[in-house]
Amino acid sequence: MSAGGGKKAIVAALSANLGIAIAKFIGAAITGSGSMLAEAVHSVADTGNQGLLLLGQNRAEQEADELHPFGYARNRYFYSFVVALVLFTLGAMYAIYEGVHKIQHPEDLSSPFVAVAILVIASALESYSFWTAMRESAPLRGNAGWWRFIRNSRNPELPVVLLEDSGALIGLLIALVAVVLTMVTGNPIFDGLGTLAIGLLLGVIAVVLIVEMKSLLIGEGATPDQNRRIRENLVDGTRIDRVIHLRTEYLGPEELLVAAKVAIVPGLDIADIARAIDDAEARVRAAVPAAGLMYIEPDLYRSPATTESSR
């Protein structure tokens, strides 16, 4: 999927979270709910995160230069990693702090029905954002499950938005349950427990994102299915008869670097070898469109037994 596809989900999430954050802060000020305040800070963090994702996409579009000959596409991985750190430090740590404080010093809620109304409206807006992210992710996900898609996707923005939105929906449910329990029991400690639970939830999501984005930032290769298709299409059975070794790495979400050494059938002249390599590149790009940069080295295959006997 292109950056534009992911951008639609990011813009939808940013718009929803900005409106939700404003409503939650108003609700927190009216009710004094710690859960509501934690959710408001969560929405502020999410809004800033969507801004960072858009910034990353913008920076990734810079042209390659002498210092960065492979381009700037990994900016998308870097800013997604920053998003995970922001979610952990601003969202999770603040909510945990606020939850512990509310448990130690419980405060009664005022106008709790206002909090309930705001949380219901926020849930509707967040559901729209989540639905948009799911729709934009569908072409990339294919038949894979959602968890597998998040773990294996080389597109950084959509997994971030999916996890943030799912976390936000669960957080809203926790906040709603906490407020209702506080109303029913008259015990404000439930509000503090809800705030703490939201913080722990955000912490788990942030850690998952940090691990995944770190892996992408360091550099991930082709998926097993892509690797199989690359190997199959490098070989034509007449001029190239095997792949000696293959290395791949994503330079960005839509650009895969392929480096391979292939065994050429003995007896071909230089022109035949050049045509064989050009044809192999065309086959691979047709099978794996992300394979933008390819470096194929021709060689004669020498089995370990042959190599040992020649010594």
C-alpha positions as CSV (number, residue, x, y, z in Angstrom):
1,M,0.0,0.0,0.0
2,S,1.2,3.5,-0.8
3,A,1.9,6.1,1.8
4,G,-1.3,7.8,0.7
5,G,-3.4,4.8,1.8
6,G,-1.9,4.9,5.3
7,K,-2.3,8.7,5.3
8,K,-6.1,8.4,5.1
9,A,-6.2,6.3,8.3
10,I,-3.8,8.7,10.0
11,V,-5.8,11.8,9.2
12,A,-9.0,10.1,10.3
13,A,-7.3,9.2,13.6
14,L,-5.9,12.7,14.1
15,S,-9.3,14.3,13.5
16,A,-11.1,12.0,15.9
17,N,-8.5,12.2,18.6
18,L,-8.3,16.0,18.6
19,G,-12.1,16.3,19.0
20,I,-12.1,13.5,21.7
21,A,-9.2,15.1,23.6
22,I,-11.1,18.5,23.9
23,A,-14.3,16.7,25.0
24,K,-12.4,14.7,27.6
25,F,-10.6,17.6,29.1
26,I,-13.9,19.4,29.4
27,G,-15.4,16.3,31.0
28,A,-12.5,15.9,33.4
29,A,-12.7,19.5,34.5
30,I,-16.4,19.2,35.2
31,T,-16.4,15.8,36.9
32,G,-12.9,15.6,38.5
33,S,-12.6,12.1,37.1
34,G,-9.0,10.7,37.1
35,S,-10.0,8.1,34.5
36,M,-11.4,10.9,32.3
37,L,-8.2,12.9,32.7
38,A,-6.0,9.9,31.9
39,E,-8.1,9.3,28.8
40,A,-7.8,13.0,27.8
41,V,-4.0,12.8,28.1
42,H,-4.1,9.6,26.1
43,S,-6.0,11.4,23.3
44,V,-3.5,14.3,23.4
45,A,-0.7,11.8,23.0
46,D,-2.5,10.0,20.2
47,T,-3.2,13.3,18.4
48,G,0.5,14.3,18.6
49,N,1.5,10.8,17.5
50,Q,-0.6,11.1,14.3
51,G,1.1,14.4,13.6
52,L,4.5,12.6,14.0
53,L,3.4,9.9,11.6
54,L,2.4,12.5,9.0
55,L,5.8,14.3,9.5
56,G,7.6,11.0,9.0
57,Q,5.8,10.4,5.7
58,N,6.6,13.9,4.6
59,R,10.3,13.5,5.5
60,A,10.4,10.1,3.8
61,E,9.6,11.7,0.4
62,Q,12.9,13.6,0.2
63,E,15.0,12.7,-2.8
64,A,18.1,10.5,-2.4
65,D,21.3,12.4,-2.1
66,E,25.0,11.7,-1.8
67,L,24.8,11.3,2.0
68,H,21.7,9.0,1.8
69,P,22.0,7.3,-1.6
70,F,19.1,4.9,-0.8
71,G,16.8,7.8,0.1
72,Y,15.0,8.8,3.3
73,A,12.1,6.2,3.4
74,R,13.2,4.9,6.8
75,N,12.0,8.2,8.3
76,R,8.7,6.5,8.5
77,Y,10.2,3.8,10.7
78,F,12.0,6.4,12.9
79,Y,9.0,8.6,13.5
80,S,6.8,5.5,14.2
81,F,9.4,4.5,16.8
82,V,9.2,8.0,18.4
83,V,5.4,7.6,18.5
84,A,5.8,4.4,20.5
85,L,8.1,6.2,23.0
86,V,5.7,9.1,23.3
87,L,2.8,6.7,24.0
88,F,4.8,5.1,26.7
89,T,6.2,8.2,28.4
90,L,3.3,10.7,28.0
91,G,0.3,8.3,27.9
92,A,1.2,5.3,30.0
93,M,3.5,6.8,32.7
94,Y,1.1,9.8,33.3
95,A,-1.9,7.5,33.6
96,I,-0.1,5.2,36.0
97,Y,1.0,8.1,38.1
98,E,-2.5,9.6,38.1
99,G,-4.0,6.2,39.0
100,V,-1.8,5.7,42.0
101,H,-2.5,9.2,43.2
102,K,-6.2,8.7,42.9
103,I,-6.1,5.4,44.7
104,Q,-4.1,7.0,47.6
105,H,-6.2,10.2,47.6
106,P,-9.7,9.3,46.3
107,E,-11.9,12.2,45.3
108,D,-15.6,12.2,44.7
109,L,-16.9,12.8,41.2
110,S,-19.2,15.7,40.3
111,S,-21.7,15.4,37.4
112,P,-20.7,11.8,36.6
113,F,-23.4,11.7,33.9
114,V,-21.5,14.2,31.9
115,A,-18.5,11.9,32.0
116,V,-20.6,9.0,30.8
117,A,-22.1,11.0,27.9
118,I,-18.6,12.2,26.8
119,L,-17.2,8.7,26.9
120,V,-20.0,7.3,24.8
121,I,-19.5,10.1,22.2
122,A,-15.7,9.5,22.3
123,S,-16.3,5.8,21.7
124,A,-18.3,6.5,18.6
125,L,-15.6,8.8,17.2
126,E,-12.8,6.3,18.1
127,S,-14.8,3.5,16.4
128,Y,-14.9,5.5,13.2
129,S,-11.1,6.0,13.3
130,F,-10.6,2.3,14.1
131,W,-12.9,1.2,11.2
132,T,-11.0,3.5,8.8
133,A,-7.7,1.9,9.9
134,M,-9.1,-1.6,9.4
135,R,-10.4,-0.8,6.0
136,E,-7.1,0.7,4.9
137,S,-5.2,-2.3,6.2
138,A,-7.4,-4.9,4.5
139,P,-5.5,-5.0,1.2
140,L,-2.1,-5.4,3.0
141,R,-3.4,-7.9,5.5
142,G,-4.8,-10.4,3.0
143,N,-5.8,-13.6,4.7
144,A,-3.5,-13.1,7.7
145,G,-5.0,-12.5,11.1
146,W,-4.8,-9.0,12.6
147,W,-2.0,-9.9,15.1
148,R,0.0,-11.5,12.4
149,F,-0.4,-8.5,10.2
150,I,0.8,-6.2,13.0
151,R,3.8,-8.4,13.6
152,N,4.8,-8.9,10.0
153,S,3.7,-5.7,8.2
154,R,6.5,-3.6,6.8
155,N,4.2,-0.6,6.7
156,P,4.7,1.1,10.1
157,E,1.8,3.6,10.3
158,L,-1.2,1.2,10.0
159,P,-0.1,-1.1,12.8
160,V,0.5,2.0,15.0
161,V,-2.9,3.4,14.3
162,L,-4.6,0.0,14.7
163,L,-3.0,-0.6,18.1
164,E,-3.6,3.0,19.3
165,D,-7.2,2.9,18.3
166,S,-7.9,-0.5,19.8
167,G,-6.1,0.6,22.9
168,A,-8.2,3.8,23.0
169,L,-11.5,1.8,22.6
170,I,-10.5,-0.6,25.4
171,G,-9.4,2.4,27.5
172,L,-12.7,4.1,27.0
173,L,-14.5,1.0,28.1
174,I,-12.4,0.8,31.2
175,A,-13.0,4.5,32.0
176,L,-16.8,4.0,31.5
177,V,-16.8,1.0,33.8
178,A,-14.8,2.9,36.4
179,V,-17.1,5.9,36.3
180,V,-20.3,3.8,36.5
181,L,-18.9,1.7,39.4
182,T,-18.0,5.0,41.2
183,M,-21.5,6.2,40.6
184,V,-23.2,3.0,41.8
185,T,-21.0,2.3,44.8
186,G,-20.2,5.9,45.8
187,N,-16.6,4.8,46.2
188,P,-14.2,7.0,44.1
189,I,-11.4,4.4,44.4
190,F,-12.8,2.7,41.3
191,D,-12.0,5.8,39.3
192,G,-8.4,5.5,40.5
193,L,-8.3,1.8,39.6
194,G,-9.6,2.5,36.2
195,T,-7.0,5.2,35.6
196,L,-4.3,2.7,36.7
197,A,-5.7,0.0,34.4
198,I,-5.6,2.5,31.4
199,G,-2.0,3.3,32.2
200,L,-1.0,-0.4,32.2
201,L,-2.9,-1.0,29.0
202,L,-1.1,1.9,27.3
203,G,2.2,0.6,28.6
204,V,1.7,-2.9,27.1
205,I,0.7,-1.4,23.7
206,A,3.7,1.0,23.8
207,V,6.1,-1.9,24.5
208,V,4.7,-3.9,21.6
209,L,5.1,-1.0,19.3
210,I,8.6,-0.2,20.5
211,V,9.7,-3.8,19.8
212,E,8.1,-3.9,16.3
213,M,9.3,-0.4,15.2
214,K,12.8,-1.1,16.5
215,S,13.0,-4.3,14.4
216,L,11.9,-2.3,11.3
217,L,14.3,0.5,12.0
218,I,17.2,-1.9,12.3
219,G,16.2,-3.5,9.0
220,E,13.9,-6.4,8.2
221,G,14.1,-8.6,5.2
222,A,11.5,-10.0,2.8
223,T,8.6,-12.0,4.3
224,P,8.9,-15.8,3.9
225,D,6.4,-15.7,1.0
226,Q,8.3,-12.9,-0.8
227,N,11.6,-14.7,-0.2
228,R,10.1,-17.9,-1.8
229,R,8.8,-15.9,-4.8
230,I,12.2,-14.1,-5.3
231,R,14.1,-17.4,-5.3
232,E,11.7,-19.0,-7.7
233,N,11.8,-16.2,-10.2
234,L,15.6,-15.7,-10.1
235,V,16.0,-19.2,-11.6
236,D,14.9,-19.9,-15.2
237,G,16.3,-23.4,-15.5
238,T,18.2,-22.7,-18.8
239,R,20.6,-19.9,-18.0
240,I,20.4,-19.5,-14.2
241,D,20.0,-22.8,-12.5
242,R,20.2,-22.0,-8.8
243,V,20.4,-19.3,-6.2
244,I,23.7,-19.5,-4.3
245,H,22.7,-17.0,-1.7
246,L,20.1,-14.3,-1.2
247,R,20.0,-11.2,1.0
248,T,17.1,-8.8,1.3
249,E,16.3,-5.7,3.4
250,Y,13.5,-3.2,3.4
251,L,14.8,0.3,2.8
252,G,11.3,1.6,3.4
253,P,7.8,0.3,3.5
254,E,7.5,0.1,-0.3
255,E,11.1,-0.5,-1.3
256,L,12.9,-3.8,-0.9
257,L,16.6,-4.2,-1.6
258,V,17.5,-7.6,-3.2
259,A,21.1,-8.8,-3.4
260,A,21.7,-12.3,-4.8
261,K,24.5,-14.5,-6.2
262,V,23.2,-16.9,-8.8
263,A,24.8,-19.8,-10.6
264,I,25.1,-19.4,-14.3
265,V,25.0,-22.4,-16.7
266,P,28.6,-22.9,-18.0
267,G,29.3,-21.9,-21.6
268,L,27.3,-18.6,-21.8
269,D,29.0,-15.5,-23.2
270,I,28.8,-12.1,-21.5
271,A,25.8,-10.9,-23.6
272,D,23.8,-14.0,-22.7
273,I,24.7,-13.6,-19.0
274,A,23.6,-9.9,-19.1
275,R,20.3,-10.8,-20.7
276,A,19.7,-13.6,-18.2
277,I,20.2,-11.2,-15.3
278,D,18.0,-8.6,-16.8
279,D,15.2,-11.2,-17.4
280,A,15.6,-12.4,-13.8
281,E,15.2,-8.9,-12.5
282,A,12.1,-8.4,-14.5
283,R,10.6,-11.7,-13.3
284,V,11.3,-10.8,-9.7
285,R,9.8,-7.3,-9.9
286,A,6.7,-8.7,-11.5
287,A,6.3,-11.3,-8.7
288,V,7.4,-8.9,-5.9
289,P,6.7,-5.2,-6.9
290,A,8.4,-3.9,-3.8
291,A,11.8,-5.2,-5.1
292,G,12.9,-1.9,-6.4
293,L,16.7,-2.2,-6.1
294,M,18.3,-5.4,-7.2
295,Y,22.0,-6.4,-7.4
296,I,22.5,-9.8,-9.0
297,E,26.0,-11.3,-9.1
298,P,26.6,-14.2,-11.6
299,D,28.9,-17.0,-10.6
300,L,29.6,-20.7,-11.4
301,Y,28.2,-23.0,-8.7
302,R,30.7,-25.1,-6.9
303,S,29.4,-27.8,-4.6
304,P,31.2,-28.3,-1.3
305,A,32.6,-31.6,-2.6
306,T,34.0,-30.0,-5.7
307,T,35.6,-27.2,-3.7
308,E,37.2,-29.7,-1.3
309,S,38.6,-31.9,-4.1
310,S,40.2,-29.0,-5.8
311,R,42.4,-28.1,-2.7
